[in-house]
């Protein structure tokens, strides 16, 4: 596949992701207009987002890229138990480190029952499951595999990962140091997801790790931050104001604790890949 087609295909996949997200939110807004509960609308938005992303990517791959979607890291849906375990352990351990080793206080929000349902449904269905799997389909599915087919595995892993990190600082009012830390953390988590996809041969495994991370860390249940999060049911407000430890305005996803977590999982995935090569 030529360079232009690879670049065009990568940009096209990102466009599909944006279109699917916007359409999902628009449809959910229509349900809200006919007075569906906001929490139910959030669930609808999540289902539409992930379903539409898959359908559009399938059409995009087959009609424009002349590739089967299975060639782009999306085989029949199946998730390996070891990656489900990793998906749970990573965010639970990271959050536990803050709750048990760092000083802070619990601050409850003033959300009512409907607002709590709305917050949690958005965090689980949309920000968690839908965004986690949809982003993996695009970055570790289409883009990674297109780049790998044109260049090599190193380019295929590094380029989408840097891009993944970069999109998280677009439009943010961060200092240069903060932007650099977010870029490093975003790139590292992108490499982690890439290694999981390569080891398992499927974005569904990197997707579950991405989705559960989002649910536990930023899903609106218990947040860990420098200040109370109005969009979470409860926040553990850290006493420390160190950007390296807290992740600053971006949150603990960009902290040194999370970064070490990404590195550990990445190394485990790399060891698994090398072990498979030795066996084969």
Helices and strands as residue ranges (DSSP letters): H 3-33, H 38-59, I 60-64, G 69-72, H 81-101, E 104-108, H 113-121, I 122-130, H 131-136, I 137-143, H 144-150, H 153-167, H 176-200, H 203-218, E 222-225, E 234-238, H 243-246, G 248-250, G 252-254, H 256-279
